[in-house]
Amino acid sequence: MESHQKIITYTDGGSRGNPGEAALGVVISDEKGNVIKEYGERLGIKTNNEAEYAAVISALKKLKALYGKEKTKKMEVEMRMDSELATKQLTGQYKIESEKIVPLFVMVWNLKMDFAKVTFSHVPREQNKEADRLVNEALDNEPQSLF
């Protein structure tokens, strides 16, 4: 059997107010914990849960952009997040009640198809400090204007 590359991805989303000004944070690393890529991004006005999903979607898209479709087909991705709600929704343990989350869930589901395996696991907030830091940095920085 062909060996798969394993990537560990920490994601976080947050908003100041719910809904409120929101951002995401993503840390992509290899199995040994070496950081490959990290970034934060403002999202505008979103709920906390929408921001959590946006972080997962962004991470999967970023992996496809970094590695290309052929490599991602052989890649195992472990998504680690401190949102128990999002984790349990993504693993099918909780039903999705919010109409705003359904299309985001479908987007995650469709993106998963480009990878050999994608798993979602809940981690304590202390283990997700870097992704959380990136969320807060994105929220603390003023939005950049092109004009």
C-alpha positions as CSV (number, residue, x, y, z in Angstrom):
1,M,0.0,0.0,0.0
2,E,1.2,3.5,-0.9
3,S,2.2,5.6,2.1
4,H,0.3,8.8,2.8
5,Q,1.8,12.0,3.9
6,K,0.2,13.2,7.1
7,I,-0.4,16.8,7.9
8,I,-1.6,18.2,11.2
9,T,-3.6,21.3,10.9
10,Y,-4.8,23.5,13.8
11,T,-7.7,25.8,13.0
12,D,-9.5,28.4,15.0
13,G,-12.2,30.9,14.3
14,G,-13.5,33.6,16.5
15,S,-15.7,36.7,16.6
16,R,-15.9,39.7,18.9
17,G,-19.6,39.7,19.4
18,N,-21.7,36.8,18.1
19,P,-22.1,37.7,15.4
20,G,-19.4,40.3,15.3
21,E,-16.1,41.1,13.6
22,A,-14.6,37.7,12.9
23,A,-11.3,36.1,11.8
24,L,-9.7,32.7,11.3
25,G,-6.3,31.3,12.2
26,V,-4.6,28.3,10.6
27,V,-1.4,26.5,11.5
28,I,-0.3,23.7,9.1
29,S,2.5,21.4,10.3
30,D,4.0,18.0,9.5
31,E,3.6,15.0,11.8
32,K,6.7,16.0,13.7
33,G,5.2,19.4,14.5
34,N,7.4,21.5,12.1
35,V,5.3,24.4,10.9
36,I,4.8,24.5,7.2
37,K,2.5,27.5,7.0
38,E,0.5,29.7,9.3
39,Y,-1.8,32.6,8.7
40,G,-4.7,34.6,10.0
41,E,-7.4,36.4,8.0
42,R,-10.3,38.8,8.8
43,L,-13.7,37.6,7.7
44,G,-16.0,40.5,8.4
45,I,-19.2,40.0,10.4
46,K,-19.7,36.3,11.2
47,T,-20.7,34.1,14.1
48,N,-18.1,32.1,16.1
49,N,-19.3,28.9,14.4
50,E,-19.2,30.4,10.9
51,A,-15.6,31.5,11.6
52,E,-14.7,28.0,12.8
53,Y,-16.0,26.5,9.5
54,A,-14.3,29.3,7.5
55,A,-10.9,28.2,9.1
56,V,-11.4,24.6,8.2
57,I,-12.4,25.5,4.6
58,S,-9.5,27.9,4.3
59,A,-7.0,25.3,5.6
60,L,-8.2,22.6,3.1
61,K,-8.1,25.1,0.2
62,K,-4.6,26.3,1.3
63,L,-3.3,22.6,1.4
64,K,-4.6,22.1,-2.2
65,A,-2.9,25.3,-3.3
66,L,0.4,24.3,-1.6
67,Y,0.6,20.7,-2.7
68,G,-1.7,20.4,-5.8
69,K,-4.5,17.9,-6.4
70,E,-2.3,14.9,-7.1
71,K,-0.4,15.1,-3.8
72,T,-3.5,15.8,-1.8
73,K,-5.1,12.6,-3.1
74,K,-2.4,10.8,-1.1
75,M,-2.5,13.1,1.9
76,E,-4.0,12.4,5.3
77,V,-5.0,15.6,7.2
78,E,-5.8,15.7,10.9
79,M,-7.8,18.9,11.6
80,R,-7.5,19.8,15.2
81,M,-9.8,22.5,16.7
82,D,-10.9,23.7,20.0
83,S,-14.6,24.2,19.0
84,E,-16.4,21.1,20.3
85,L,-19.6,22.1,18.5
86,A,-17.9,22.3,15.0
87,T,-15.9,19.1,15.7
88,K,-19.1,17.2,16.7
89,Q,-21.0,18.6,13.7
90,L,-18.2,17.7,11.3
91,T,-17.9,14.1,12.7
92,G,-21.7,13.6,12.5
93,Q,-22.3,13.5,16.2
94,Y,-24.4,16.6,16.3
95,K,-27.1,17.7,13.9
96,I,-26.6,21.1,12.2
97,E,-29.4,23.4,13.2
98,S,-28.2,26.7,11.7
99,E,-29.1,27.4,8.1
100,K,-26.0,29.4,7.7
101,I,-23.8,26.5,8.6
102,V,-25.3,23.9,6.2
103,P,-23.6,25.3,3.0
104,L,-20.3,25.6,4.9
105,F,-20.6,21.9,6.0
106,V,-21.2,20.9,2.4
107,M,-18.2,22.9,1.3
108,V,-16.0,21.1,3.8
109,W,-17.5,17.8,2.7
110,N,-16.7,18.5,-0.9
111,L,-13.2,19.7,-0.2
112,K,-12.5,16.5,1.8
113,M,-13.0,14.5,-1.4
114,D,-9.6,15.8,-2.7
115,F,-7.7,14.1,0.2
116,A,-7.0,10.5,1.0
117,K,-8.3,11.1,4.5
118,V,-9.5,14.0,6.6
119,T,-10.3,13.6,10.3
120,F,-11.6,16.2,12.8
121,S,-10.6,16.2,16.4
122,H,-11.3,18.4,19.4
123,V,-8.3,19.6,21.4
124,P,-8.2,21.7,24.5
125,R,-7.8,25.5,24.0
126,E,-4.2,25.2,25.4
127,Q,-3.2,23.0,22.5
128,N,-4.6,25.4,20.0
129,K,-2.8,28.6,21.2
130,E,-1.0,29.4,17.9
131,A,-4.2,29.3,15.8
132,D,-6.0,31.4,18.5
133,R,-3.1,33.9,18.4
134,L,-3.5,34.3,14.6
135,V,-7.2,34.9,15.0
136,N,-6.5,37.7,17.5
137,E,-3.7,39.2,15.5
138,A,-6.0,39.4,12.5
139,L,-8.8,41.0,14.6
140,D,-6.3,43.5,16.2
141,N,-4.9,44.7,12.9
142,E,-6.9,47.3,11.0
143,P,-8.4,46.1,7.7
144,Q,-6.2,47.1,4.8
145,S,-7.7,49.4,2.2
146,L,-6.6,49.5,-1.4
147,F,-7.4,53.2,-1.7
